[in-house]
Amino acid sequence: MDDIAFLRLALFLAVLAAMAVWESAAPRRPLARPRAWRWVNNLGLVALDTLLVRLLIPLGAAGTAAWAEGNGIGLLPILGIGGVPALILALLVLDLSIWAQHVAFHKAPILWRLHRLHHADVDFDASTALRFHPIEILLSVLYKMLVVTLLGAPVLAVVVFEIALNAGAMFNHGNVRIPAALDAALRLLVVTPDMHRVHHSVDRGETDSNYGFNLSLWDRLLGTYRAAPAAGHEAMILGQPAFRDAAELRLDRMLSQPFREEGD
């Protein structure tokens, strides 16, 4: 587990650095707030999230998978499915499960209060992918542990999925310009920045679309796909109407946001 944690950290830092360079070289939109101040606070939030998970739920999804695999627990081992088929099925089910979790965090009011912190960022870049309230992160880890246990997902599938989820989120939150033809080809399979940016629109109808993080097919199959924002990518407004003040970028305000009414 320590080796897996080191690998995940190394890949996280590598992808984050690559996205930062790409965003500087080919930005899609001008930023509304200073980049450095936003990144300091967003990265401070992910550092706190990581620390709390390590302290409170050290087993994590990968550790749960190792335990379940060692004890033959879960649907896949019960059905006798192993090897490559188990790996592929587990990756698909895990991705669909995260899509469903994302929808739930939008539809249930108490969960939306936690998740709206992610949407309150007035800019959209790789650091936005890391802007989640610690309580949401803890609930997400527990949910993934439950799914992994019920499914009996192989350890390799869980590790690959979590790395892909993390890297994919930083990519599809990137403030990067991709040629339209390439974007159209990519989004046939994966969620691109232009596809996911729609989800961060200030318009709630657009916010409630494009829930995917890795694969784009769930939104297409389940009727939540929206190709582009009505105002266009350059003119669309990002964030949440009640949390646009510059003070809302501070770490303390982000942590308290779910417990404050809109406008407080």
C-alpha positions as CSV (number, residue, x, y, z in Angstrom):
1,M,0.0,0.0,0.0
2,D,2.9,2.4,0.7
3,D,4.3,1.7,-2.8
4,I,0.9,2.4,-4.3
5,A,0.6,5.6,-2.4
6,F,4.0,6.8,-3.6
7,L,3.1,5.9,-7.2
8,R,-0.1,7.8,-7.0
9,L,1.6,10.9,-5.5
10,A,4.4,10.8,-8.1
11,L,1.8,10.6,-11.0
12,F,-0.4,13.2,-9.4
13,L,2.5,15.7,-9.2
14,A,3.6,14.9,-12.8
15,V,0.1,15.4,-14.3
16,L,-0.5,18.5,-12.2
17,A,2.9,20.0,-13.4
18,A,2.1,19.1,-17.0
19,M,-1.3,20.7,-16.9
20,A,0.1,23.8,-15.3
21,V,2.6,24.2,-18.2
22,W,-0.1,23.4,-20.8
23,E,-2.5,26.0,-19.3
24,S,0.2,28.6,-19.4
25,A,1.1,27.8,-23.0
26,A,-2.4,27.5,-24.5
27,P,-5.1,28.8,-22.2
28,R,-8.8,28.4,-23.3
29,R,-10.1,31.4,-21.3
30,P,-8.6,34.3,-19.4
31,L,-8.7,33.8,-15.7
32,A,-11.1,35.9,-13.5
33,R,-8.9,35.7,-10.4
34,P,-5.1,35.6,-9.8
35,R,-3.9,32.1,-10.5
36,A,-1.3,31.9,-7.8
37,W,-3.7,32.7,-4.9
38,R,-6.3,30.3,-6.2
39,W,-3.8,27.5,-6.5
40,V,-2.4,28.0,-3.0
41,N,-5.8,27.7,-1.5
42,N,-7.0,24.8,-3.8
43,L,-3.8,22.9,-3.2
44,G,-4.1,23.6,0.5
45,L,-7.6,22.0,0.4
46,V,-6.4,18.8,-1.3
47,A,-3.5,18.5,1.2
48,L,-6.0,18.7,4.1
49,D,-8.3,16.2,2.3
50,T,-5.4,13.7,1.8
51,L,-4.3,14.0,5.4
52,L,-7.8,13.4,6.8
53,V,-8.3,10.3,4.6
54,R,-4.9,8.9,5.6
55,L,-5.7,9.4,9.3
56,L,-9.4,8.4,9.3
57,I,-9.7,5.8,6.5
58,P,-6.2,4.5,6.0
59,L,-7.4,1.3,4.3
60,G,-8.9,3.2,1.3
61,A,-10.3,1.6,-1.8
62,A,-7.1,-0.3,-2.8
63,G,-6.7,-1.7,0.7
64,T,-10.4,-2.8,0.7
65,A,-9.9,-4.5,-2.7
66,A,-6.9,-6.4,-1.3
67,W,-8.9,-7.5,1.7
68,A,-11.9,-8.5,-0.4
69,E,-9.7,-10.3,-3.0
70,G,-7.9,-12.2,-0.2
71,N,-11.2,-13.4,1.2
72,G,-13.1,-14.2,-2.1
73,I,-15.7,-11.5,-1.3
74,G,-17.8,-9.8,-4.0
75,L,-19.8,-10.5,-7.1
76,L,-16.9,-11.1,-9.5
77,P,-15.3,-13.9,-7.5
78,I,-18.7,-15.4,-6.7
79,L,-19.4,-15.6,-10.5
80,G,-16.0,-17.0,-11.1
81,I,-14.9,-14.0,-13.3
82,G,-11.2,-13.2,-13.1
83,G,-8.3,-12.1,-15.2
84,V,-8.7,-9.5,-17.9
85,P,-12.6,-9.7,-18.0
86,A,-12.7,-8.9,-14.3
87,L,-10.3,-6.0,-14.8
88,I,-12.4,-4.5,-17.6
89,L,-15.7,-5.1,-15.9
90,A,-14.4,-3.6,-12.7
91,L,-13.1,-0.5,-14.4
92,L,-16.5,0.1,-16.2
93,V,-18.5,-0.5,-13.0
94,L,-16.3,1.8,-10.9
95,D,-16.6,4.6,-13.5
96,L,-20.3,4.2,-13.7
97,S,-20.5,4.2,-9.9
98,I,-18.6,7.5,-9.7
99,W,-20.9,9.0,-12.3
100,A,-23.9,7.9,-10.2
101,Q,-22.3,9.4,-7.1
102,H,-21.8,12.7,-8.9
103,V,-25.4,12.8,-9.9
104,A,-26.4,12.1,-6.2
105,F,-24.3,15.0,-5.0
106,H,-26.2,17.3,-7.3
107,K,-29.7,16.0,-6.6
108,A,-29.7,15.5,-2.8
109,P,-29.8,19.0,-1.2
110,I,-27.6,18.0,1.8
111,L,-25.0,16.5,-0.5
112,W,-25.2,19.5,-2.9
113,R,-24.2,21.8,0.0
114,L,-20.9,19.9,0.2
115,H,-20.4,19.6,-3.6
116,R,-21.2,23.2,-4.5
117,L,-17.8,24.1,-3.1
118,H,-16.3,22.4,-6.2
119,H,-18.6,24.5,-8.4
120,A,-18.1,27.8,-6.6
121,D,-14.7,28.3,-8.2
122,V,-15.1,31.3,-10.6
123,D,-12.3,29.9,-12.8
124,F,-11.9,26.4,-14.3
125,D,-8.4,24.9,-14.4
126,A,-6.5,21.8,-13.2
127,S,-6.6,23.1,-9.6
128,T,-10.5,23.1,-9.7
129,A,-10.3,19.3,-10.0
130,L,-8.8,19.2,-6.5
131,R,-11.3,21.6,-4.9
132,F,-13.6,19.3,-2.8
133,H,-14.7,19.6,0.8
134,P,-13.1,17.1,3.2
135,I,-16.5,15.7,4.2
136,E,-17.3,15.0,0.5
137,I,-14.0,13.3,0.0
138,L,-14.5,11.1,3.1
139,L,-18.0,10.1,1.9
140,S,-16.6,9.4,-1.5
141,V,-13.9,7.1,-0.2
142,L,-16.4,5.2,1.9
143,Y,-18.7,4.9,-1.1
144,K,-15.8,3.5,-3.3
145,M,-14.9,1.1,-0.5
146,L,-18.5,-0.2,-0.5
147,V,-18.6,-0.6,-4.3
148,V,-15.2,-2.3,-4.3
149,T,-16.4,-4.8,-1.7
150,L,-19.7,-5.6,-3.3
151,L,-18.1,-6.0,-6.7
152,G,-15.0,-7.8,-5.5
153,A,-12.9,-5.6,-7.8
154,P,-9.3,-6.7,-8.3
155,V,-6.6,-4.6,-6.6
156,L,-5.1,-3.8,-10.0
157,A,-8.4,-2.5,-11.3
158,V,-8.9,-0.2,-8.3
159,V,-5.3,1.2,-8.5
160,V,-5.6,1.8,-12.2
161,F,-9.0,3.4,-11.8
162,E,-8.0,5.7,-9.0
163,I,-4.9,6.9,-10.9
164,A,-7.0,7.4,-14.1
165,L,-9.7,9.2,-12.1
166,N,-7.2,11.6,-10.6
167,A,-5.3,12.3,-13.8
168,G,-8.5,12.4,-15.9
169,A,-10.1,15.0,-13.5
170,M,-7.1,17.3,-13.8
171,F,-7.1,16.9,-17.6
172,N,-10.8,17.5,-18.1
173,H,-10.8,20.5,-15.7
174,G,-7.8,22.0,-17.7
175,N,-8.0,25.5,-18.9
176,V,-6.5,24.3,-22.2
177,R,-7.3,24.9,-25.8
178,I,-7.8,21.7,-27.9
179,P,-8.5,21.9,-31.7
180,A,-12.3,21.4,-32.2
181,A,-11.8,18.3,-34.5
182,L,-9.5,16.7,-31.9
183,D,-11.9,17.5,-29.1
184,A,-14.8,16.0,-31.0
185,A,-12.8,12.8,-31.6
186,L,-11.6,12.5,-28.0
187,R,-15.0,13.0,-26.4
188,L,-16.4,10.0,-28.2
189,L,-14.5,8.1,-25.5
190,V,-13.3,10.4,-22.7
191,V,-14.5,13.6,-21.1
192,T,-12.6,16.6,-22.5
193,P,-12.2,20.0,-20.9
194,D,-14.7,21.6,-23.3
195,M,-17.2,18.9,-22.4
196,H,-16.8,19.2,-18.7
197,R,-16.6,23.0,-18.6
198,V,-20.3,23.0,-19.4
199,H,-20.9,21.3,-16.1
200,H,-19.4,24.3,-14.3
201,S,-21.7,26.9,-15.8
202,V,-23.5,29.3,-13.5
203,D,-26.7,28.1,-15.2
204,R,-28.1,25.3,-13.2
205,G,-29.5,23.5,-16.3
206,E,-26.0,23.3,-17.7
207,T,-24.6,22.4,-14.3
208,D,-26.9,19.4,-14.2
209,S,-25.3,17.8,-17.3
210,N,-22.0,16.1,-18.3
211,Y,-21.4,14.4,-14.9
212,G,-18.7,12.0,-16.2
213,F,-15.1,12.2,-15.1
214,N,-13.4,9.6,-17.3
215,L,-15.7,8.0,-19.9
216,S,-18.1,10.1,-21.8
217,L,-20.5,7.3,-22.7
218,W,-22.5,7.4,-19.4
219,D,-23.8,10.9,-20.1
220,R,-24.7,10.0,-23.7
221,L,-26.4,6.8,-22.7
222,L,-28.3,8.2,-19.7
223,G,-29.5,11.5,-21.3
224,T,-27.3,14.0,-19.4
225,Y,-25.0,15.0,-22.3
226,R,-24.8,18.6,-23.4
227,A,-22.4,19.4,-26.2
228,A,-21.7,23.1,-25.4
229,P,-22.8,26.0,-23.2
230,A,-25.5,28.2,-24.7
231,A,-23.3,31.3,-24.3
232,G,-20.2,29.7,-25.8
233,H,-17.1,28.7,-24.0
234,E,-15.5,32.2,-24.0
235,A,-18.6,34.0,-22.8
236,M,-20.1,31.5,-20.4
237,I,-20.0,32.4,-16.7
238,L,-18.5,29.9,-14.3
239,G,-19.2,29.4,-10.6
240,Q,-22.1,29.9,-8.2
241,P,-24.0,33.2,-8.0
242,A,-23.8,33.5,-4.2
243,F,-20.1,32.7,-3.8
244,R,-18.3,35.0,-6.2
245,D,-16.6,37.3,-3.8
246,A,-12.8,37.1,-3.8
247,A,-12.9,36.2,-0.1
248,E,-14.5,32.9,-1.0
249,L,-11.2,31.7,-2.5
250,R,-9.7,31.5,1.0
251,L,-9.3,28.1,2.6
252,D,-11.2,29.0,5.7
253,R,-14.2,30.2,3.7
254,M,-14.1,27.1,1.5
255,L,-14.2,24.9,4.6
256,S,-17.1,26.8,6.1
257,Q,-19.1,27.2,2.9
258,P,-21.4,24.1,3.3
259,F,-22.5,25.4,6.7
260,R,-23.4,28.9,5.5
261,E,-26.5,30.0,3.7
262,E,-26.1,31.5,0.2
263,G,-25.1,35.1,0.6
264,D,-23.6,34.7,4.1
